[in-house]
Amino acid sequence: MSDLSAVPIGRSLFYLIVAGVAWGTAGAAASLVFLVSDLGPLALSFWRCAGGLVLLLGALAVRRRRAARAAESRRRWALRVLGTGIGLTLFQSAYFAAVESTGLAVATVVTLGAGPVLIALGARLTMGERLGRGGVIAVVGALAGLVVLVLGGGGVAVRPAGVALAVLSAAGYAGITLLTRWLGRDGGGGDPLATSTWAFAVGAVGLLPMAASEGLVPHTAEPAEVVGLLVYVAAVPTALAYALYFAGAAVVRAATVSVIMLLEPVSAAVIAVTVLGERLTGATVCGTVLLLAAVVGLAASEARGAMGRRRAEAPA
């Protein structure tokens, strides 16, 4: 895998878009795993982290070491790895618990909806990043699209405990995004491949006790299908997507990252209609259009801002 650190803004946006779309496929793969086996959500999350860890360790082993990797201090490296790993564990575990408590639709809306708000506030307070009027409009539009997309079908039950867990999950996701952006502001974004690897190591260790109590080995009549799905989840929406996410999040404004990641439910909705045979509804179309418009608007704004900064920094 090529060097993903210190990438240009355009490539960073592309990395984030690919990561968001890839994350959306994880839900469909998980649904198929649950359909043909008795594997629980925490056990699936553990195998996702463990599988991603193995794949990324292999990628690190074959990649030639670069001297620039040693430039980061041990304290900074420990902050990056432990903070990302703990945030990742909190994000996934609290989200699955919220799904169990209040259902998939409400858990998804609250987690993904609270994320951009928490990230925008955190970025403003800790790094002075401003959204601007256009950014605020884009975030509001994205949240409206998310609500329409996920809750458009109606018939959902909202439970306070589940909502609290979903907010906790959003806080974990916000923490990962803000930490990655804060460490990457001075060009010291670190190695996204190594960050992903060690974050999955922390996540796998943190999830192991809960996953073991749930049952690590699935019982199924289709073992080959389950193994294939687990390998896919570990490879594409985990190892690949998180490496790209950390590379892009170190360069792009935190609030923009959070909105682009809302491509995840759009990707999941498209797969549900085209692959799983779910009915295409007006809410699906409307929510998808609103979300895509917000993502395109913020990405264009981010690219224009980067171009303006380069022009200002260029010698006369």
Secondary structure, DSSP 4 states (H G I P E B T S, - for coil): ----TT--HHHHHHHHHHHHHHHHHHHHHHHHHHHHB---HHHHHHHHHHHHHHHHHHHHHHSPP-GGGGGS-HHHHHHHHHHHHHHHHHHHHHHHHHHHHH-HHHHHHHHHHHHHHHHHHHHHHHH----HHHHHHHHHHHHHHHHHHHHTT------HHHHHHHHHHHHHHHHHHHHHHHHHTTS----HHHHHHHHHHHHHHHHHHHHHHH-SSPPBS-HHHHHHHHHHHHIIIIIIHHHHHHHHHTTS-HHHHHHHTTHHHHHHHHHHHHTS-PPP-HHHHHHHHHHHHHHHHHHHHHHHHHHHHHHHHS--
